[in-house]
Amino acid sequence: MSIGRDGIAGLVLFAISLVLLVQSFSLPYLPLVPVGPGFYPRIVLSFLALASVALVVQDWSKQRAVRGTAPPAAPPRRNYWMVGALFAIVGAYVGLLPLLGYRIATMLFVAAAQATLGRPHSANEWATLVTIAFATVVATYLVFETYLLVLLPRGSWTGW
């Protein structure tokens, strides 16, 4: 079985998630709250472990498919500017979050990141981008504010 860089990264992340998952069971249990302090880390670490396994399987199947085919003629073009642009977008999000509040800043962040990763060309693609950004804000707001009762940042400029 041969694996590439993605498979190795998946194995490393899987090992890290398992170690941290085992350690999360040693967190103290608080009898006054129904959900202890290890509940949410266990959820995140379980998803990380599953995603890591999926990455290893995907890389393994890709390596199997590539074996026996001719090597690519030219190396893939790398978009280094995109990495810098995404760092700038995350920085702007962090800076605008206390000013605009969670809802507006997150919608702008998701829309800007999507547009940077894959520029929309038609009105339908722009509508999809806006719909995904709006749905992301609504879903995360409902989960955190109403279900988990976590207060999300309010904007000093907007008040919400």
Buried (B, 14 or more C-beta within 10 A) or exposed (E): EEBEEBBEBBBEBBEBBBEBBEEBEEEEEEEEEEEBEBEEBBEEBBEBBEBBBEBBEEBBEBBEEEEEEEEEEEEEEEEEEEEEBBEEBEEBBEEBBBEBBBBBBBBBBBBBBBBBEEEBEEEEBEEEBBEBBBEBBEEBBEEBBEEEEEEBBEBEEEEE
